[in-house]
Amino acid sequence: MAKVLMVVAPVDFRDEEAFGPREVLEAAGHRVLVASKGTRTAKGNMGGSLAVDVELADAKAGDYDAIIFIGGSGASCYFEDAEAHRLAREAAAAGKILGAICIAPITLAKAGMLEGKRATVWDNEGKQIGSIEKRGAKFSGEHVTVDGKLVTADGPAAAREFGKRIVELLA
């Protein structure tokens, strides 16, 4: 059984992008913990909520087998967040699985984690694609992209497949 840390925005994470992968991971026998910033209960943009197990600043990549960043409009709070960047860098340096869905790959890109990597992202008029490409990512155009231990997905329709790909890497 692996331990997976799911990083969600305190407000306006995308419900399906959190609950879909969580269900897939837990069904495969993995333990999923939730990290966020400054709250004990994160609120989804469709009415869901998640109990927060770990304050983002206290999260250590070495305690987990995978770190995944969940999207939704609120995920932009981590684009420039030093703690989110630290956690992503620690995970990559330790050889952990690192994932992001929807707009969350922008956080990984801004942390320097997508340089030279194939990745996907939810896009609106080329803005998000441009954001990851200017930081060295090779946009795949796929719904879910795996590049080594990096898993990215483009939005809610890909949420369960995102979870399945992480399960495969944890095997």
C-alpha positions as CSV (number, residue, x, y, z in Angstrom):
1,M,0.0,0.0,0.0
2,A,1.4,3.3,-1.1
3,K,0.8,6.7,0.4
4,V,-0.3,9.4,-1.9
5,L,-0.5,13.1,-1.1
6,M,-3.2,15.0,-3.0
7,V,-2.6,18.8,-3.0
8,V,-5.8,20.8,-3.4
9,A,-6.7,24.5,-3.3
10,P,-8.4,25.6,-0.1
11,V,-11.3,26.9,-2.3
12,D,-12.5,26.0,-5.8
13,F,-10.6,22.8,-6.4
14,R,-12.3,20.8,-9.2
15,D,-14.4,18.1,-7.5
16,E,-14.1,15.4,-10.2
17,E,-10.3,15.9,-10.4
18,A,-10.0,15.1,-6.7
19,F,-12.6,12.5,-6.1
20,G,-12.1,10.5,-9.3
21,P,-8.4,9.8,-8.8
22,R,-8.9,9.3,-5.1
23,E,-11.5,6.6,-5.7
24,V,-9.2,4.9,-8.2
25,L,-6.2,5.0,-5.9
26,E,-8.1,3.8,-2.8
27,A,-9.8,1.0,-4.8
28,A,-6.2,-0.2,-5.6
29,G,-5.4,-0.2,-1.9
30,H,-3.5,3.0,-1.6
31,R,-3.8,5.6,1.1
32,V,-4.6,9.1,0.0
33,L,-4.0,12.1,2.3
34,V,-5.0,15.6,1.5
35,A,-2.8,18.7,1.8
36,S,-3.9,22.3,1.4
37,K,-3.0,25.8,2.7
38,G,-4.6,27.5,5.7
39,T,-7.7,25.4,6.1
40,R,-9.0,22.2,7.7
41,T,-11.7,21.7,5.0
42,A,-11.0,22.4,1.4
43,K,-14.1,23.4,-0.7
44,G,-14.7,22.2,-4.3
45,N,-16.2,24.4,-6.9
46,M,-19.1,22.0,-7.3
47,G,-20.0,21.7,-3.6
48,G,-17.8,18.9,-2.5
49,S,-15.4,19.2,0.4
50,L,-12.3,17.4,1.6
51,A,-10.9,17.1,5.1
52,V,-7.3,18.4,5.1
53,D,-4.8,16.0,6.7
54,V,-1.6,18.0,6.2
55,E,-0.9,21.7,6.0
56,L,1.1,22.3,2.8
57,A,4.0,23.9,4.6
58,D,4.4,20.8,6.8
59,A,4.3,18.3,3.9
60,K,7.5,16.4,3.2
61,A,7.8,14.5,-0.1
62,G,9.8,11.8,1.6
63,D,6.7,10.7,3.5
64,Y,4.8,9.8,0.3
65,D,5.2,7.6,-2.7
66,A,3.4,10.1,-5.0
67,I,2.5,13.8,-4.8
68,I,-0.4,14.9,-7.0
69,F,-1.7,18.4,-7.6
70,I,-5.4,18.8,-8.3
71,G,-6.9,21.4,-10.6
72,G,-9.9,23.7,-10.7
73,S,-9.9,27.5,-10.8
74,G,-8.6,27.6,-7.2
75,A,-5.4,25.7,-8.2
76,S,-3.9,29.0,-9.5
77,C,-3.2,29.8,-5.8
78,Y,-0.2,27.5,-6.1
79,F,1.3,28.9,-9.4
80,E,3.7,31.1,-7.5
81,D,3.6,29.4,-4.1
82,A,7.0,28.6,-2.7
83,E,5.8,25.7,-0.6
84,A,4.1,24.0,-3.5
85,H,7.2,24.5,-5.6
86,R,9.4,23.1,-2.8
87,L,7.2,20.0,-2.5
88,A,7.2,19.4,-6.2
89,R,11.0,19.8,-6.4
90,E,11.5,17.5,-3.3
91,A,9.3,14.8,-4.9
92,A,11.2,14.9,-8.2
93,A,14.6,14.9,-6.5
94,A,13.6,11.9,-4.4
95,G,12.3,10.0,-7.5
96,K,8.7,10.1,-6.4
97,I,5.7,10.0,-8.7
98,L,4.6,13.6,-9.4
99,G,1.3,14.3,-11.0
100,A,-0.9,17.3,-11.9
101,I,-4.3,17.7,-13.6
102,C,-6.2,20.6,-15.3
103,I,-4.3,23.8,-14.7
104,A,-2.1,22.4,-11.9
105,P,0.7,21.4,-14.4
106,I,1.4,25.2,-14.5
107,T,2.5,24.9,-10.8
108,L,4.9,22.1,-11.8
109,A,6.1,24.2,-14.8
110,K,6.8,27.2,-12.6
111,A,8.6,25.0,-10.2
112,G,10.9,23.9,-13.0
113,M,9.6,20.3,-13.1
114,L,8.4,20.2,-16.7
115,E,11.7,21.3,-18.4
116,G,12.2,18.8,-21.3
117,K,9.2,16.7,-20.3
118,R,6.2,15.7,-22.3
119,A,3.1,17.1,-20.5
120,T,-0.5,18.1,-21.0
121,V,-2.7,20.8,-19.4
122,W,-6.2,22.1,-19.6
123,D,-6.2,25.0,-22.0
124,N,-8.2,28.1,-22.7
125,E,-7.2,29.9,-26.0
126,G,-3.6,28.7,-25.8
127,K,-2.8,30.5,-22.5
128,Q,-2.1,27.4,-20.4
129,I,-0.2,25.6,-23.1
130,G,1.9,28.7,-23.6
131,S,2.6,28.9,-19.9
132,I,4.0,25.3,-19.7
133,E,5.8,25.5,-23.1
134,K,7.7,28.7,-22.2
135,R,9.0,26.8,-19.2
136,G,10.4,24.0,-21.3
137,A,7.5,21.5,-21.4
138,K,6.7,19.7,-24.7
139,F,2.9,19.9,-24.9
140,S,1.5,16.4,-25.8
141,G,-2.1,17.2,-26.7
142,E,-3.1,14.0,-25.0
143,H,-5.8,13.7,-22.2
144,V,-3.2,12.0,-20.0
145,T,0.5,12.0,-20.5
146,V,3.1,9.9,-18.7
147,D,6.8,10.9,-19.0
148,G,8.9,8.7,-16.6
149,K,7.4,9.4,-13.1
150,L,5.5,12.5,-14.2
151,V,1.8,12.2,-14.9
152,T,-0.2,15.1,-16.2
153,A,-3.9,15.2,-17.3
154,D,-6.0,17.9,-19.0
155,G,-9.2,18.0,-17.0
156,P,-12.2,16.4,-15.4
157,A,-12.9,14.0,-18.2
158,A,-9.4,12.5,-17.8
159,A,-9.6,12.3,-13.9
160,R,-10.1,8.6,-13.5
161,E,-7.5,7.7,-16.2
162,F,-5.1,10.1,-14.4
163,G,-5.7,8.0,-11.3
164,K,-5.2,4.7,-13.2
165,R,-1.9,5.9,-14.6
166,I,-0.7,6.8,-11.1
167,V,-1.8,3.3,-9.9
168,E,0.2,1.7,-12.7
169,L,3.4,3.6,-11.7
170,L,2.9,2.7,-8.0
171,A,2.7,-1.1,-8.9
